[in-house]
Amino acid sequence: MTSTTSPRAMWLVILTGAAFVMVTMGMRQSMGLFVSPLNTSTGLGIASISFAMAVSQFLWGATQPIAGAFADRYGTGRVLAVGILLLALGTALTPLMSTTAGLIFTIGVLSAGGSGAGSFSVLIGAAAQRLPEERRGFASGVINAGGSFGQFVFAPLAQRLITSLGWMGAMWSMAVITLAALPLARLLRRPATGATKATGDDGGLRHALRTSLADRSYLLLHAGFFTCGFHIAFLVTHLPGEVDLCGLPASVASWSLALIGLANIAGSLSAGYWVQRYRSKYILSWMYGSRAVLVLVYLAAPKTELTFYLFAIGLGFTWLATVPPTAAVVSKLFGTRYLATLFGLTLLSHQIGAFFGAWLGGIAITQQGNYLWMWYADAVLAAAAALVNLPIREAQILPTMAAVQQRPAE
């Protein structure tokens, strides 16, 4: 696929995608702050609420390839609009639920499905189809940074709303804020200007799925991304509980989540830069390996506010920065025609891991009274992910191409 997108149109696509995912990811990554208030209000228990959150993690991933396929076929704008409406509806209905089944429906189905329809697979796929190849890594980095900025903004905002309005008022306020993203869907409703579909018979989506699922490198990429989901969901769901176990105020949890988002802005932009110059599998291996080291350092450190903030900054640098190199590997292996669908399947693997990270964290705190064995499991899985990315088949970055990409845009 080629594109003659003008610089102005290019920036419109990139910034629209970043702004949209800022809202959807900001909402998702702040939900852990509502676990304790939900438990106090409903009396359902942390394990039951964690299960609803785990279903949310899985459904968010399951939505990705479906939303990507609809976007590939019917256009991005419609999918994004439906997604934001579902996210707002699920958020608004959550305070009215008093059963586990009700929370699974609102948080696990409506909110998760809506957020998934307005997330990375659709937005990065749309950008890849509208931008020239040398700009796609940069675009995915900026879009990813938008999600991280959303976490930086929404985590302290949600905590402030909970403190001032109560958790129900905070939920309703967040639902209204979510609707502000609806007009952005119109900016991506039209096909890319100057973009052309791949020439020749590509065999269609079914052929693309059969080919990708038989590819060893694609499956190894899924295995590593599974660990990424386990790690992120465990922390975003249970970090507030860990902070509470250490006898620290709730504000430490909200600011830690905010710092993760802030640090990942730098990490995402760096990842977008690196994927144009280095093989993405090595970037991913380094990111996963660094997580294992950081978790072990955290376990050995005194549990103070400073420890949590430094831990958050260290983890935040690679938090969602795995998305640009993962998307880059998928596009290198199979092209951009069905990138939204194929990267969506990779995100599904991520969220299967996320399901277990959120759910098992709830079981751990219920049965053991702490998260110690979850931390060790996280470190072991991160080390394994660092290793499984190394055999992935990925062409080297040619020096001549890197030199071209380093030139300033005219």
C-alpha positions in Angstrom: 0.0 0.0 0.0 1.3 3.5 -0.9 0.2 6.8 0.3 0.7 10.4 -0.8 -0.7 11.9 2.4 0.3 15.5 2.9 2.1 16.5 6.0 -1.0 18.3 7.3 -3.2 15.2 6.7 -0.5 13.0 8.2 -0.5 15.0 11.5 -4.3 15.0 11.5 -4.3 11.2 11.4 -1.6 10.8 14.0 -3.0 13.4 16.5 -6.6 12.2 16.1 -5.5 8.6 16.9 -3.4 9.8 19.9 -6.3 11.9 21.3 -8.8 9.1 20.9 -6.7 6.4 22.6 -5.9 9.0 25.3 -9.5 8.8 26.4 -10.1 5.0 25.9 -6.9 3.9 27.6 -7.0 6.6 30.2 -10.4 5.2 31.3 -9.2 1.6 31.2 -6.0 2.1 33.1 -7.8 4.0 35.9 -10.3 1.3 36.8 -8.1 -0.2 39.5 -8.8 2.9 41.6 -12.5 1.8 41.8 -11.8 -1.7 43.1 -11.8 -0.8 46.8 -14.8 1.6 46.6 -16.7 -1.0 44.7 -15.9 -3.6 47.3 -16.9 -1.3 50.1 -20.2 -0.4 48.4 -21.3 -3.8 47.1 -19.6 -6.2 49.6 -18.9 -8.6 46.7 -15.3 -9.2 47.7 -12.0 -8.4 46.0 -11.9 -11.8 44.2 -15.3 -11.3 42.6 -14.6 -7.7 41.5 -11.1 -8.8 40.2 -12.9 -11.5 38.2 -15.1 -8.8 36.5 -11.9 -6.8 35.8 -10.3 -9.9 34.4 -13.2 -10.5 32.1 -12.8 -6.8 31.0 -9.2 -7.5 30.2 -10.1 -10.5 28.1 -13.0 -8.9 26.3 -10.9 -5.8 25.5 -8.5 -8.1 23.7 -11.2 -10.2 22.1 -12.7 -7.1 20.7 -9.5 -6.0 18.9 -9.4 -8.4 15.9 -13.2 -8.1 15.5 -13.1 -4.3 15.6 -10.0 -4.4 13.3 -11.8 -6.6 10.8 -14.9 -4.3 10.8 -12.6 -1.3 10.4 -10.7 -3.0 7.5 -14.1 -3.6 5.8 -16.4 -0.7 6.7 -14.1 2.1 7.8 -12.5 3.3 10.9 -14.9 6.2 11.9 -18.0 4.0 12.4 -16.1 1.5 14.6 -14.7 4.3 16.8 -18.1 6.0 17.2 -19.7 2.8 18.4 -16.8 2.1 20.7 -17.0 5.4 22.5 -20.7 5.1 23.0 -20.4 1.6 24.5 -17.6 2.8 26.8 -19.6 5.7 28.1 -22.7 3.5 28.6 -20.8 0.8 30.5 -19.2 3.4 32.7 -22.5 5.1 33.4 -24.3 1.8 34.3 -21.6 0.4 36.6 -22.7 2.3 39.7 -26.2 0.8 39.3 -24.9 -2.8 39.6 -24.7 -4.7 42.9 -23.9 -8.3 41.6 -20.9 -9.9 40.1 -22.9 -10.6 36.9 -23.9 -7.0 36.7 -20.3 -5.8 37.0 -19.2 -8.4 34.4 -21.8 -7.0 32.0 -21.0 -3.3 32.5 -17.2 -3.4 33.1 -16.4 -6.6 31.4 -18.6 -6.4 28.3 -19.8 -2.9 27.5 -16.9 -0.8 28.7 -14.3 -3.3 27.6 -15.9 -3.8 24.2 -16.2 -0.1 23.7 -12.6 0.6 24.7 -11.4 -2.2 22.6 -13.1 -0.8 19.5 -11.4 2.5 20.0 -7.9 1.2 20.7 -4.6 0.3 19.2 -5.5 -2.3 16.5 -8.0 0.0 14.8 -6.1 3.3 15.3 -2.6 2.0 14.4 -4.1 0.0 11.5 -5.8 3.2 10.2 -2.5 5.2 10.5 -0.5 2.5 8.7 -2.9 2.5 5.8 -2.8 6.3 5.5 0.9 7.0 6.0 4.1 6.2 4.0 6.2 3.3 5.4 8.9 5.5 6.8 6.4 7.3 9.0 4.5 4.4 10.4 6.8 3.6 13.3 6.8 7.3 14.4 3.0 7.4 14.1 2.5 4.2 16.2 4.8 5.7 18.9 2.8 9.0 19.0 -0.5 7.2 19.1 0.8 4.9 21.8 2.0 7.9 23.8 -1.5 9.3 23.6 -2.7 6.3 25.6 0.0 6.8 28.2 -0.8 10.5 28.5 -4.4 9.4 29.1 -3.3 7.3 32.0 -1.3 10.3 33.4 -4.3 12.5 33.2 -7.1 10.2 34.1 -5.6 8.4 37.1 -5.3 11.5 39.3 -8.5 12.9 37.9 -10.4 9.8 38.8 -8.9 9.8 42.3 -9.9 13.5 42.8 -13.4 12.8 41.5 -13.7 9.8 43.9 -12.6 12.0 46.8 -14.9 14.9 45.9 -18.0 13.2 44.5 -17.8 9.6 45.7 -17.1 6.7 43.5 -20.5 6.7 41.9 -20.3 10.4 41.0 -16.8 9.8 39.7 -18.1 7.1 37.4 -20.9 9.2 36.0 -18.5 12.1 35.5 -16.0 9.9 33.7 -18.8 8.7 31.4 -19.6 12.3 30.4 -15.9 13.0 29.8 -15.7 10.0 27.5 -18.3 11.3 25.2 -16.1 14.3 24.4 -14.1 12.0 22.2 -17.1 11.2 19.9 -16.4 14.1 17.4 -12.9 12.7 16.8 -14.4 9.6 15.1 -15.6 11.8 12.2 -12.0 12.8 11.4 -11.1 9.2 10.5 -14.4 8.3 8.8 -13.2 8.6 5.2 -10.7 6.4 3.4 -7.1 7.6 3.3 -6.6 10.3 0.7 -4.2 9.1 -2.0 -3.9 5.6 -0.5 -4.3 2.6 -2.7 -5.0 -1.0 -1.9 -2.3 -3.7 -2.4 -2.1 -4.8 -6.0 -2.9 -8.3 -7.0 -4.9 -11.0 -5.4 -4.0 -11.1 -1.7 -6.2 -14.1 -1.0 -8.5 -12.2 1.3 -8.8 -12.1 5.1 -9.2 -15.8 5.5 -6.0 -16.5 3.7 -4.2 -13.9 5.8 -5.4 -15.5 9.0 -4.4 -19.0 7.9 -0.9 -17.8 6.8 -0.3 -15.8 10.0 -1.4 -18.5 12.4 0.9 -21.0 10.7 3.9 -18.6 11.1 6.3 -19.5 13.9 7.5 -15.9 14.3 3.9 -14.7 14.7 3.2 -17.2 17.4 6.4 -16.4 19.3 5.3 -12.7 19.2 2.0 -13.8 20.7 3.8 -15.6 23.5 5.8 -12.6 24.5 2.8 -10.3 24.3 0.8 -12.7 26.6 3.4 -11.9 29.3 3.1 -8.2 28.6 -0.7 -8.4 29.2 -0.2 -10.4 32.4 2.2 -7.8 33.8 0.2 -4.7 32.9 -3.2 -6.0 34.1 -1.8 -7.3 37.4 -0.3 -3.9 38.1 -3.1 -1.7 36.9 -5.7 -3.7 38.8 -3.8 -4.5 42.0 -1.2 -1.8 42.5 -3.7 0.2 44.7 -4.0 -2.9 46.8 -0.3 -3.3 47.1 0.1 0.3 48.1 -2.6 -0.2 50.8 -0.8 -3.3 52.1 2.3 -1.2 52.6 0.3 1.2 54.8 0.6 4.1 52.3 -2.2 6.5 51.3 -4.4 5.9 48.2 -2.8 9.0 46.5 0.4 7.1 46.2 -1.4 4.5 44.0 -3.0 7.2 41.8 0.2 9.1 41.4 2.2 5.9 40.7 -0.3 5.1 37.9 0.0 8.6 36.6 3.8 8.4 36.6 3.7 5.1 34.7 1.7 7.0 32.0 4.0 10.0 32.0 7.1 7.8 31.7 5.5 5.8 29.0 5.1 8.9 26.8 8.9 9.0 26.6 9.0 5.3 26.2 6.5 5.2 23.4 8.1 8.0 21.5 11.5 6.3 21.9 10.0 3.0 20.7 8.6 4.7 17.6 12.1 6.1 16.9 13.9 2.8 17.5 11.7 0.6 15.3 12.8 2.6 12.3 16.5 1.9 13.1 16.8 -1.4 15.0 15.1 -4.8 14.7 11.9 -4.8 16.7 12.5 -8.2 18.2 15.6 -7.0 20.0 13.7 -3.9 21.3 11.0 -6.2 22.7 13.6 -8.6 24.3 15.3 -5.7 26.1 11.9 -4.3 27.3 10.7 -7.6 28.8 14.1 -8.3 30.3 14.2 -4.9 32.0 10.8 -5.6 33.6 12.1 -8.8 35.2 15.0 -6.9 36.7 12.8 -4.0 38.0 10.3 -6.3 39.7 13.1 -8.1 41.6 14.7 -4.8 42.6 11.3 -3.6 43.8 10.8 -6.8 46.0 14.2 -6.1 47.6 13.6 -2.4 48.2 12.0 -0.7 51.2 8.3 0.0 50.5 8.2 3.8 50.7 6.5 6.4 48.6 9.8 7.1 46.8 10.2 3.4 46.0 6.8 3.2 44.4 7.4 6.4 42.4 10.8 5.2 41.1 9.3 1.8 40.4 6.5 3.4 38.4 8.9 5.5 36.3 11.1 2.5 35.6 8.2 0.3 34.6 6.4 3.1 32.8 9.2 3.5 30.2 8.3 0.1 28.7 4.6 0.0 29.9 2.8 0.2 26.5 6.0 0.9 24.6 5.9 -2.7 23.5 3.0 -1.8 21.1 5.0 0.0 18.3 7.6 -2.8 17.9 5.0 -5.5 18.1 2.9 -3.8 15.4 6.1 -3.3 13.4 6.9 -7.0 13.4 3.3 -7.9 12.3 3.4 -5.3 9.5 6.9 -6.6 8.4 5.7 -10.2 8.3 2.3 -9.7 6.6 2.0 -6.1 5.3 -0.6 -3.5 6.2 -3.7 -4.6 4.3 -5.0 -6.6 7.3 -2.8 -5.1 10.0 -5.8 -4.0 12.1 -7.1 -7.6 12.2 -3.7 -9.4 12.6 -2.4 -7.0 15.2 -5.8 -7.3 16.9 -5.2 -11.0 17.3 -1.8 -10.3 18.9 -3.6 -7.9 21.3 -6.0 -10.8 22.1 -3.1 -12.8 23.2 -2.0 -9.8 25.3 -5.4 -9.7 27.0 -5.6 -13.4 27.6 -2.5 -12.8 29.7 -4.2 -9.8 31.2 -7.2 -11.9 32.3 -4.9 -14.1 34.3 -2.9 -11.2 35.7 -6.1 -9.4 37.0 -7.9 -12.6 38.2 -5.0 -14.4 39.8 -4.0 -11.2 41.6 -7.4 -11.3 43.3 -7.0 -14.9 44.2 -3.6 -14.3 45.6 -4.7 -11.5 48.0 -7.7 -13.4 49.1 -5.9 -16.7 49.8 -2.4 -15.5 50.8 -3.1 -12.0 52.1 -0.4 -10.5 49.8 0.8 -10.5 46.2 4.3 -12.1 46.7 3.9 -15.1 44.5 2.3 -12.9 41.8 5.4 -10.7 41.8 7.7 -13.7 41.3 5.5 -15.1 38.6 5.6 -11.7 36.8 9.4 -11.7 36.9 9.7 -15.2 35.6 7.3 -14.6 32.7 9.0 -11.3 31.8 12.4 -13.1 31.6 10.8 -15.8 29.4 9.3 -13.2 27.1 12.7 -11.6 26.7 14.0 -15.0 25.4 11.1 -16.0 23.1 11.3 -12.9 21.0 14.9 -13.5 19.9 14.1 -16.3 17.4 11.5 -14.2 15.6 12.2 -13.9 11.9 12.7 -10.3 11.1 14.8 -8.7 8.3 17.6 -6.4 9.2 17.3 -2.6 8.9 19.4 -1.6 6.0 21.8 1.2 6.7 20.8 3.0 3.6 17.2 3.0 4.6 18.0 4.2 8.1 20.0 7.0 6.7 17.0 8.0 4.5 14.7 7.9 7.5 17.0 10.1 9.6 16.8 13.0 7.1 14.4 15.8 8.2 11.1 15.9 6.5 10.9 18.5 3.8 
